Amino acid sequence: MILVFAFTAFFIYEQYEFEIDGLAKFLFNSIMESKALLARNLPASVASYLHNFATPHQPKTLTVPMVKTQKEK
């Protein structure tokens, strides 16, 4: 069943590649514009909270302190 669906989806995508890509681009741009509109209309406290805290799906970055070599000292 999954193999049939995968083949069918691939076949349809090959037939309508430009239309599907255009639809995906339109949806992505619409979502990003909606997100920006929502962010502009948030209260300052909520906007500050969202700006300062990483979302759960973003990995936290690890900073490694620089060690000076003998030549740099």
mmCIF file as gemmi writes it, N, C-alpha and C atoms, coordinates in Angstrom:
data_model
loop_
_atom_site.group_PDB
_atom_site.id
_atom_site.type_symbol
_atom_site.label_atom_id
_atom_site.label_alt_id
_atom_site.label_comp_id
_atom_site.label_asym_id
_atom_site.label_entity_id
_atom_site.label_seq_id
_atom_site.pdbx_PDB_ins_code
_atom_site.Cartn_x
_atom_site.Cartn_y
_atom_site.Cartn_z
_atom_site.occupancy
_atom_site.B_iso_or_equiv
_atom_site.pdbx_formal_charge
_atom_site.auth_seq_id
_atom_site.auth_asym_id
_atom_site.pdbx_PDB_model_num
ATOM 1 N N . MET Axp A 1 ? 0.819 -1.188 0 1 0 ? 1 A 1
ATOM 2 C CA . MET Axp A 1 ? 0 0 0 1 0 ? 1 A 1
ATOM 3 C C . MET Axp A 1 ? 0.873 1.265 0 1 0 ? 1 A 1
ATOM 4 N N . ILE Axp A 2 ? 1.892 1.278 0.847 1 0 ? 2 A 1
ATOM 5 C CA . ILE Axp A 2 ? 2.771 2.447 0.925 1 0 ? 2 A 1
ATOM 6 C C . ILE Axp A 2 ? 3.544 2.626 -0.377 1 0 ? 2 A 1
ATOM 7 N N . LEU Axp A 3 ? 3.95 1.523 -0.96 1 0 ? 3 A 1
ATOM 8 C CA . LEU Axp A 3 ? 4.682 1.583 -2.223 1 0 ? 3 A 1
ATOM 9 C C . LEU Axp A 3 ? 3.818 2.179 -3.33 1 0 ? 3 A 1
ATOM 10 N N . VAL Axp A 4 ? 2.548 1.822 -3.352 1 0 ? 4 A 1
ATOM 11 C CA . VAL Axp A 4 ? 1.629 2.371 -4.347 1 0 ? 4 A 1
ATOM 12 C C . VAL Axp A 4 ? 1.464 3.868 -4.134 1 0 ? 4 A 1
ATOM 13 N N . PHE Axp A 5 ? 1.299 4.298 -2.883 1 0 ? 5 A 1
ATOM 14 C CA . PHE Axp A 5 ? 1.157 5.72 -2.58 1 0 ? 5 A 1
ATOM 15 C C . PHE Axp A 5 ? 2.423 6.484 -2.97 1 0 ? 5 A 1
ATOM 16 N N . ALA Axp A 6 ? 3.592 5.943 -2.649 1 0 ? 6 A 1
ATOM 17 C CA . ALA Axp A 6 ? 4.849 6.62 -2.972 1 0 ? 6 A 1
ATOM 18 C C . ALA Axp A 6 ? 5.001 6.778 -4.492 1 0 ? 6 A 1
ATOM 19 N N . PHE Axp A 7 ? 4.698 5.746 -5.233 1 0 ? 7 A 1
ATOM 20 C CA . PHE Axp A 7 ? 4.79 5.82 -6.691 1 0 ? 7 A 1
ATOM 21 C C . PHE Axp A 7 ? 3.799 6.836 -7.251 1 0 ? 7 A 1
ATOM 22 N N . THR Axp A 8 ? 2.574 6.8 -6.73 1 0 ? 8 A 1
ATOM 23 C CA . THR Axp A 8 ? 1.541 7.724 -7.203 1 0 ? 8 A 1
ATOM 24 C C . THR Axp A 8 ? 1.922 9.167 -6.896 1 0 ? 8 A 1
ATOM 25 N N . ALA Axp A 9 ? 2.406 9.423 -5.68 1 0 ? 9 A 1
ATOM 26 C CA . ALA Axp A 9 ? 2.814 10.776 -5.305 1 0 ? 9 A 1
ATOM 27 C C . ALA Axp A 9 ? 3.966 11.253 -6.19 1 0 ? 9 A 1
ATOM 28 N N . PHE Axp A 10 ? 4.94 10.394 -6.442 1 0 ? 10 A 1
ATOM 29 C CA . PHE Axp A 10 ? 6.055 10.757 -7.312 1 0 ? 10 A 1
ATOM 30 C C . PHE Axp A 10 ? 5.573 11.046 -8.723 1 0 ? 10 A 1
ATOM 31 N N . PHE Axp A 11 ? 4.664 10.222 -9.236 1 0 ? 11 A 1
ATOM 32 C CA . PHE Axp A 11 ? 4.148 10.393 -10.59 1 0 ? 11 A 1
ATOM 33 C C . PHE Axp A 11 ? 3.388 11.71 -10.722 1 0 ? 11 A 1
ATOM 34 N N . ILE Axp A 12 ? 2.537 11.993 -9.745 1 0 ? 12 A 1
ATOM 35 C CA . ILE Axp A 12 ? 1.771 13.25 -9.766 1 0 ? 12 A 1
ATOM 36 C C . ILE Axp A 12 ? 2.708 14.441 -9.657 1 0 ? 12 A 1
ATOM 37 N N . TYR Axp A 13 ? 3.721 14.348 -8.78 1 0 ? 13 A 1
ATOM 38 C CA . TYR Axp A 13 ? 4.672 15.454 -8.64 1 0 ? 13 A 1
ATOM 39 C C . TYR Axp A 13 ? 5.41 15.702 -9.95 1 0 ? 13 A 1
ATOM 40 N N . GLU Axp A 14 ? 5.813 14.648 -10.614 1 0 ? 14 A 1
ATOM 41 C CA . GLU Axp A 14 ? 6.511 14.8 -11.896 1 0 ? 14 A 1
ATOM 42 C C . GLU Axp A 14 ? 5.619 15.471 -12.939 1 0 ? 14 A 1
ATOM 43 N N . GLN Axp A 15 ? 4.33 15.18 -12.916 1 0 ? 15 A 1
ATOM 44 C CA . GLN Axp A 15 ? 3.4 15.747 -13.888 1 0 ? 15 A 1
ATOM 45 C C . GLN Axp A 15 ? 3.111 17.223 -13.606 1 0 ? 15 A 1
ATOM 46 N N . TYR Axp A 16 ? 3.03 17.585 -12.32 1 0 ? 16 A 1
ATOM 47 C CA . TYR Axp A 16 ? 2.617 18.935 -11.92 1 0 ? 16 A 1
ATOM 48 C C . TYR Axp A 16 ? 3.685 19.638 -11.077 1 0 ? 16 A 1
ATOM 49 N N . GLU Axp A 17 ? 4.938 19.425 -11.405 1 0 ? 17 A 1
ATOM 50 C CA . GLU Axp A 17 ? 6.044 19.941 -10.593 1 0 ? 17 A 1
ATOM 51 C C . GLU Axp A 17 ? 5.994 21.458 -10.429 1 0 ? 17 A 1
ATOM 52 N N . PHE Axp A 18 ? 5.792 22.195 -11.5 1 0 ? 18 A 1
ATOM 53 C CA . PHE Axp A 18 ? 5.799 23.658 -11.415 1 0 ? 18 A 1
ATOM 54 C C . PHE Axp A 18 ? 4.617 24.18 -10.611 1 0 ? 18 A 1
ATOM 55 N N . GLU Axp A 19 ? 3.448 23.57 -10.786 1 0 ? 19 A 1
ATOM 56 C CA . GLU Axp A 19 ? 2.269 23.995 -10.049 1 0 ? 19 A 1
ATOM 57 C C . GLU Axp A 19 ? 2.415 23.703 -8.557 1 0 ? 19 A 1
ATOM 58 N N . ILE Axp A 20 ? 2.942 22.521 -8.229 1 0 ? 20 A 1
ATOM 59 C CA . ILE Axp A 20 ? 3.124 22.144 -6.824 1 0 ? 20 A 1
ATOM 60 C C . ILE Axp A 20 ? 4.179 23.029 -6.166 1 0 ? 20 A 1
ATOM 61 N N . ASP Axp A 21 ? 5.277 23.291 -6.882 1 0 ? 21 A 1
ATOM 62 C CA . ASP Axp A 21 ? 6.313 24.168 -6.326 1 0 ? 21 A 1
ATOM 63 C C . ASP Axp A 21 ? 5.787 25.583 -6.132 1 0 ? 21 A 1
ATOM 64 N N . GLY Axp A 22 ? 4.971 26.067 -7.076 1 0 ? 22 A 1
ATOM 65 C CA . GLY Axp A 22 ? 4.384 27.397 -6.94 1 0 ? 22 A 1
ATOM 66 C C . GLY Axp A 22 ? 3.439 27.467 -5.761 1 0 ? 22 A 1
ATOM 67 N N . LEU Axp A 23 ? 2.639 26.427 -5.561 1 0 ? 23 A 1
ATOM 68 C CA . LEU Axp A 23 ? 1.724 26.375 -4.423 1 0 ? 23 A 1
ATOM 69 C C . LEU Axp A 23 ? 2.503 26.339 -3.108 1 0 ? 23 A 1
ATOM 70 N N . ALA Axp A 24 ? 3.558 25.539 -3.059 1 0 ? 24 A 1
ATOM 71 C CA . ALA Axp A 24 ? 4.373 25.457 -1.843 1 0 ? 24 A 1
ATOM 72 C C . ALA Axp A 24 ? 5.024 26.808 -1.533 1 0 ? 24 A 1
ATOM 73 N N . LYS Axp A 25 ? 5.516 27.481 -2.555 1 0 ? 25 A 1
ATOM 74 C CA . LYS Axp A 25 ? 6.136 28.799 -2.362 1 0 ? 25 A 1
ATOM 75 C C . LYS Axp A 25 ? 5.104 29.817 -1.865 1 0 ? 25 A 1
ATOM 76 N N . PHE Axp A 26 ? 3.899 29.788 -2.461 1 0 ? 26 A 1
ATOM 77 C CA . PHE Axp A 26 ? 2.825 30.68 -2.038 1 0 ? 26 A 1
ATOM 78 C C . PHE Axp A 26 ? 2.441 30.424 -0.583 1 0 ? 26 A 1
ATOM 79 N N . LEU Axp A 27 ? 2.288 29.152 -0.209 1 0 ? 27 A 1
ATOM 80 C CA . LEU Axp A 27 ? 1.93 28.828 1.172 1 0 ? 27 A 1
ATOM 81 C C . LEU Axp A 27 ? 3.017 29.246 2.146 1 0 ? 27 A 1
ATOM 82 N N . PHE Axp A 28 ? 4.269 29.018 1.788 1 0 ? 28 A 1
ATOM 83 C CA . PHE Axp A 28 ? 5.379 29.407 2.658 1 0 ? 28 A 1
ATOM 84 C C . PHE Axp A 28 ? 5.398 30.92 2.869 1 0 ? 28 A 1
ATOM 85 N N . ASN Axp A 29 ? 5.27 31.672 1.782 1 0 ? 29 A 1
ATOM 86 C CA . ASN Axp A 29 ? 5.273 33.135 1.893 1 0 ? 29 A 1
ATOM 87 C C . ASN Axp A 29 ? 4.075 33.633 2.695 1 0 ? 29 A 1
ATOM 88 N N . SER Axp A 30 ? 2.913 33.018 2.514 1 0 ? 30 A 1
ATOM 89 C CA . SER Axp A 30 ? 1.725 33.409 3.272 1 0 ? 30 A 1
ATOM 90 C C . SER Axp A 30 ? 1.906 33.153 4.761 1 0 ? 30 A 1
ATOM 91 N N . ILE Axp A 31 ? 2.481 32.02 5.095 1 0 ? 31 A 1
ATOM 92 C CA . ILE Axp A 31 ? 2.717 31.693 6.498 1 0 ? 31 A 1
ATOM 93 C C . ILE Axp A 31 ? 3.719 32.67 7.11 1 0 ? 31 A 1
ATOM 94 N N . MET Axp A 32 ? 4.771 32.997 6.378 1 0 ? 32 A 1
ATOM 95 C CA . MET Axp A 32 ? 5.773 33.93 6.903 1 0 ? 32 A 1
ATOM 96 C C . MET Axp A 32 ? 5.178 35.332 7.09 1 0 ? 32 A 1
ATOM 97 N N . GLU Axp A 33 ? 4.326 35.77 6.166 1 0 ? 33 A 1
ATOM 98 C CA . GLU Axp A 33 ? 3.673 37.071 6.312 1 0 ? 33 A 1
ATOM 99 C C . GLU Axp A 33 ? 2.716 37.072 7.495 1 0 ? 33 A 1
ATOM 100 N N . SER Axp A 34 ? 1.988 35.977 7.676 1 0 ? 34 A 1
ATOM 101 C CA . SER Axp A 34 ? 1.079 35.868 8.818 1 0 ? 34 A 1
ATOM 102 C C . SER Axp A 34 ? 1.85 35.875 10.122 1 0 ? 34 A 1
ATOM 103 N N . LYS Axp A 35 ? 2.976 35.21 10.14 1 0 ? 35 A 1
ATOM 104 C CA . LYS Axp A 35 ? 3.824 35.175 11.333 1 0 ? 35 A 1
ATOM 105 C C . LYS Axp A 35 ? 4.336 36.579 11.661 1 0 ? 35 A 1
ATOM 106 N N . ALA Axp A 36 ? 4.748 37.331 10.647 1 0 ? 36 A 1
ATOM 107 C CA . ALA Axp A 36 ? 5.225 38.695 10.868 1 0 ? 36 A 1
ATOM 108 C C . ALA Axp A 36 ? 4.09 39.593 11.354 1 0 ? 36 A 1
ATOM 109 N N . LEU Axp A 37 ? 2.902 39.432 10.786 1 0 ? 37 A 1
ATOM 110 C CA . LEU Axp A 37 ? 1.745 40.213 11.216 1 0 ? 37 A 1
ATOM 111 C C . LEU Axp A 37 ? 1.401 39.902 12.663 1 0 ? 37 A 1
ATOM 112 N N . LEU Axp A 38 ? 1.419 38.645 13.02 1 0 ? 38 A 1
ATOM 113 C CA . LEU Axp A 38 ? 1.14 38.241 14.387 1 0 ? 38 A 1
ATOM 114 C C . LEU Axp A 38 ? 2.186 38.809 15.344 1 0 ? 38 A 1
ATOM 115 N N . ALA Axp A 39 ? 3.456 38.737 14.959 1 0 ? 39 A 1
ATOM 116 C CA . ALA Axp A 39 ? 4.53 39.241 15.818 1 0 ? 39 A 1
ATOM 117 C C . ALA Axp A 39 ? 4.413 40.75 16.028 1 0 ? 39 A 1
ATOM 118 N N . ARG Axp A 40 ? 3.969 41.482 15.009 1 0 ? 40 A 1
ATOM 119 C CA . ARG Axp A 40 ? 3.811 42.934 15.153 1 0 ? 40 A 1
ATOM 120 C C . ARG Axp A 40 ? 2.676 43.295 16.099 1 0 ? 40 A 1
ATOM 121 N N . ASN Axp A 41 ? 1.668 42.435 16.199 1 0 ? 41 A 1
ATOM 122 C CA . ASN Axp A 41 ? 0.501 42.739 17.008 1 0 ? 41 A 1
ATOM 123 C C . ASN Axp A 41 ? 0.536 42.133 18.402 1 0 ? 41 A 1
ATOM 124 N N . LEU Axp A 42 ? 1.641 41.494 18.76 1 0 ? 42 A 1
ATOM 125 C CA . LEU Axp A 42 ? 1.765 40.926 20.102 1 0 ? 42 A 1
ATOM 126 C C . LEU Axp A 42 ? 2.072 42.014 21.124 1 0 ? 42 A 1
ATOM 127 N N . PRO Axp A 43 ? 1.636 41.832 22.361 1 0 ? 43 A 1
ATOM 128 C CA . PRO Axp A 43 ? 2.056 42.758 23.417 1 0 ? 43 A 1
ATOM 129 C C . PRO Axp A 43 ? 3.576 42.7 23.591 1 0 ? 43 A 1
ATOM 130 N N . ALA Axp A 44 ? 4.143 43.774 24.084 1 0 ? 44 A 1
ATOM 131 C CA . ALA Axp A 44 ? 5.603 43.866 24.206 1 0 ? 44 A 1
ATOM 132 C C . ALA Axp A 44 ? 6.174 42.763 25.086 1 0 ? 44 A 1
ATOM 133 N N . SER Axp A 45 ? 5.488 42.4 26.159 1 0 ? 45 A 1
ATOM 134 C CA . SER Axp A 45 ? 6.015 41.376 27.062 1 0 ? 45 A 1
ATOM 135 C C . SER Axp A 45 ? 6.094 40.013 26.372 1 0 ? 45 A 1
ATOM 136 N N . VAL Axp A 46 ? 5.096 39.673 25.589 1 0 ? 46 A 1
ATOM 137 C CA . VAL Axp A 46 ? 5.101 38.387 24.888 1 0 ? 46 A 1
ATOM 138 C C . VAL Axp A 46 ? 6.153 38.389 23.785 1 0 ? 46 A 1
ATOM 139 N N . ALA Axp A 47 ? 6.26 39.485 23.061 1 0 ? 47 A 1
ATOM 140 C CA . ALA Axp A 47 ? 7.26 39.584 21.998 1 0 ? 47 A 1
ATOM 141 C C . ALA Axp A 47 ? 8.671 39.467 22.573 1 0 ? 47 A 1
ATOM 142 N N . SER Axp A 48 ? 8.9 40.105 23.705 1 0 ? 48 A 1
ATOM 143 C CA . SER Axp A 48 ? 10.209 40.024 24.35 1 0 ? 48 A 1
ATOM 144 C C . SER Axp A 48 ? 10.51 38.601 24.784 1 0 ? 48 A 1
ATOM 145 N N . TYR Axp A 49 ? 9.525 37.933 25.351 1 0 ? 49 A 1
ATOM 146 C CA . TYR Axp A 49 ? 9.705 36.551 25.782 1 0 ? 49 A 1
ATOM 147 C C . TYR Axp A 49 ? 10.047 35.645 24.605 1 0 ? 49 A 1
ATOM 148 N N . LEU Axp A 50 ? 9.307 35.775 23.518 1 0 ? 50 A 1
ATOM 149 C CA . LEU Axp A 50 ? 9.551 34.941 22.349 1 0 ? 50 A 1
ATOM 150 C C . LEU Axp A 50 ? 10.886 35.243 21.692 1 0 ? 50 A 1
ATOM 151 N N . HIS Axp A 51 ? 11.317 36.5 21.756 1 0 ? 51 A 1
ATOM 152 C CA . HIS Axp A 51 ? 12.583 36.88 21.138 1 0 ? 51 A 1
ATOM 153 C C . HIS Axp A 51 ? 13.776 36.373 21.949 1 0 ? 51 A 1
ATOM 154 N N . ASN Axp A 52 ? 13.661 36.353 23.269 1 0 ? 52 A 1
ATOM 155 C CA . ASN Axp A 52 ? 14.801 36.012 24.126 1 0 ? 52 A 1
ATOM 156 C C . ASN Axp A 52 ? 14.958 34.516 24.375 1 0 ? 52 A 1
ATOM 157 N N . PHE Axp A 53 ? 13.931 33.739 24.169 1 0 ? 53 A 1
ATOM 158 C CA . PHE Axp A 53 ? 14.004 32.315 24.465 1 0 ? 53 A 1
ATOM 159 C C . PHE Axp A 53 ? 13.927 31.525 23.165 1 0 ? 53 A 1
ATOM 160 N N . ALA Axp A 54 ? 14.809 30.538 23.051 1 0 ? 54 A 1
ATOM 161 C CA . ALA Axp A 54 ? 14.832 29.692 21.848 1 0 ? 54 A 1
ATOM 162 C C . ALA Axp A 54 ? 13.632 28.757 21.862 1 0 ? 54 A 1
ATOM 163 N N . THR Axp A 55 ? 13.156 28.42 20.71 1 0 ? 55 A 1
ATOM 164 C CA . THR Axp A 55 ? 12.057 27.471 20.613 1 0 ? 55 A 1
ATOM 165 C C . THR Axp A 55 ? 12.583 26.076 20.898 1 0 ? 55 A 1
ATOM 166 N N . PRO Axp A 56 ? 11.725 25.156 21.329 1 0 ? 56 A 1
ATOM 167 C CA . PRO Axp A 56 ? 12.197 23.819 21.722 1 0 ? 56 A 1
ATOM 168 C C . PRO Axp A 56 ? 12.906 23.04 20.616 1 0 ? 56 A 1
ATOM 169 N N . HIS Axp A 57 ? 12.582 23.301 19.351 1 0 ? 57 A 1
ATOM 170 C CA . HIS Axp A 57 ? 13.208 22.518 18.282 1 0 ? 57 A 1
ATOM 171 C C . HIS Axp A 57 ? 14.577 23.061 17.876 1 0 ? 57 A 1
ATOM 172 N N . GLN Axp A 58 ? 14.969 24.22 18.443 1 0 ? 58 A 1
ATOM 173 C CA . GLN Axp A 58 ? 16.278 24.773 18.11 1 0 ? 58 A 1
ATOM 174 C C . GLN Axp A 58 ? 17.312 24.256 19.113 1 0 ? 58 A 1
ATOM 175 N N . PRO Axp A 59 ? 18.404 23.701 18.626 1 0 ? 59 A 1
ATOM 176 C CA . PRO Axp A 59 ? 19.428 23.235 19.562 1 0 ? 59 A 1
ATOM 177 C C . PRO Axp A 59 ? 20.131 24.419 20.219 1 0 ? 59 A 1
ATOM 178 N N . LYS Axp A 60 ? 20.491 24.226 21.455 1 0 ? 60 A 1
ATOM 179 C CA . LYS Axp A 60 ? 21.224 25.271 22.147 1 0 ? 60 A 1
ATOM 180 C C . LYS Axp A 60 ? 22.662 25.25 21.662 1 0 ? 60 A 1
ATOM 181 N N . THR Axp A 61 ? 23.221 26.429 21.455 1 0 ? 61 A 1
ATOM 182 C CA . THR Axp A 61 ? 24.587 26.501 20.972 1 0 ? 61 A 1
ATOM 183 C C . THR Axp A 61 ? 25.551 26.423 22.147 1 0 ? 61 A 1
ATOM 184 N N . LEU Axp A 62 ? 26.627 25.792 21.924 1 0 ? 62 A 1
ATOM 185 C CA . LEU Axp A 62 ? 27.636 25.639 22.951 1 0 ? 62 A 1
ATOM 186 C C . LEU Axp A 62 ? 28.8 26.55 22.607 1 0 ? 62 A 1
ATOM 187 N N . THR Axp A 63 ? 29.154 27.426 23.521 1 0 ? 63 A 1
ATOM 188 C CA . THR Axp A 63 ? 30.294 28.298 23.28 1 0 ? 63 A 1
ATOM 189 C C . THR Axp A 63 ? 31.499 27.737 24.007 1 0 ? 63 A 1
ATOM 190 N N . VAL Axp A 64 ? 32.589 27.688 23.312 1 0 ? 64 A 1
ATOM 191 C CA . VAL Axp A 64 ? 33.83 27.162 23.866 1 0 ? 64 A 1
ATOM 192 C C . VAL Axp A 64 ? 34.766 28.34 24.075 1 0 ? 64 A 1
ATOM 193 N N . PRO Axp A 65 ? 35.286 28.502 25.297 1 0 ? 65 A 1
ATOM 194 C CA . PRO Axp A 65 ? 36.194 29.617 25.522 1 0 ? 65 A 1
ATOM 195 C C . PRO Axp A 65 ? 37.484 29.45 24.731 1 0 ? 65 A 1
ATOM 196 N N . MET Axp A 66 ? 37.995 30.566 24.254 1 0 ? 66 A 1
ATOM 197 C CA . MET Axp A 66 ? 39.234 30.547 23.485 1 0 ? 66 A 1
ATOM 198 C C . MET Axp A 66 ? 40.422 30.405 24.438 1 0 ? 66 A 1
ATOM 199 N N . VAL Axp A 67 ? 41.352 29.583 24.072 1 0 ? 67 A 1
ATOM 200 C CA . VAL Axp A 67 ? 42.568 29.395 24.857 1 0 ? 67 A 1
ATOM 201 C C . VAL Axp A 67 ? 43.708 30.053 24.101 1 0 ? 67 A 1
ATOM 202 N N . LYS Axp A 68 ? 44.409 30.949 24.77 1 0 ? 68 A 1
ATOM 203 C CA . LYS Axp A 68 ? 45.52 31.632 24.113 1 0 ? 68 A 1
ATOM 204 C C . LYS Axp A 68 ? 46.74 30.734 24.097 1 0 ? 68 A 1
ATOM 205 N N . THR Axp A 69 ? 47.41 30.764 22.976 1 0 ? 69 A 1
ATOM 206 C CA . THR Axp A 69 ? 48.648 30.002 22.859 1 0 ? 69 A 1
ATOM 207 C C . THR Axp A 69 ? 49.798 30.835 23.423 1 0 ? 69 A 1
ATOM 208 N N . GLN Axp A 70 ? 50.954 30.248 23.498 1 0 ? 70 A 1
ATOM 209 C CA . GLN Axp A 70 ? 52.124 30.954 24.031 1 0 ? 70 A 1
ATOM 210 C C . GLN Axp A 70 ? 52.485 32.156 23.185 1 0 ? 70 A 1
ATOM 211 N N . LYS Axp A 71 ? 52.31 32.065 21.856 1 0 ? 71 A 1
ATOM 212 C CA . LYS Axp A 71 ? 52.646 33.157 20.968 1 0 ? 71 A 1
ATOM 213 C C . LYS Axp A 71 ? 51.697 34.346 21.141 1 0 ? 71 A 1
ATOM 214 N N . GLU Axp A 72 ? 50.431 34.084 21.468 1 0 ? 72 A 1
ATOM 215 C CA . GLU Axp A 72 ? 49.446 35.157 21.63 1 0 ? 72 A 1
ATOM 216 C C . GLU Axp A 72 ? 49.591 35.869 22.959 1 0 ? 72 A 1
ATOM 217 N N . LYS Axp A 73 ? 50.173 35.243 23.959 1 0 ? 73 A 1
ATOM 218 C CA . LYS Axp A 73 ? 50.318 35.833 25.303 1 0 ? 73 A 1
ATOM 219 C C . LYS Axp A 73 ? 51.403 36.823 25.298 1 0 ? 73 A 1
